């Protein structure tokens, strides 16, 4: 069964639908949020999401590249899997490390070849550091601005006995 890219439901058939410029494989319920994309059976066999194993399936009409994969239980990888999360207390980590080295904001900015206003915004928590700035700060101050080791994901995936929903946790004010 294929998985709807919007709601995550496992459905036997999906429709390729364009939603705000993105082409998604959606179930019948979610396909109302966009317009159906008509597939051409005689044009190119390769699409953005197709694999070499699904090229032979593309001439049979509307069987898209994502439905020909067959029974894989593996989670689809995306760009966010390789990204480190910025720590929620990155602002205090930067300020404390700077103060422990007896630097003011202007001096640190000068050493990093950045503007002092950027350091002020980072320490106030007004802006997130870009990857480049994050690396400079970590290297210069000897700190880590990344969130833990990712154990939170393992806890969510491994605890299958927990069947709570948001409605079980939230207290409504009526």
Order of alpha helices (4+ residues) and beta strands (2+ residues): beta-beta-beta-beta-beta-alpha-alpha-alpha-alpha-alpha-alpha
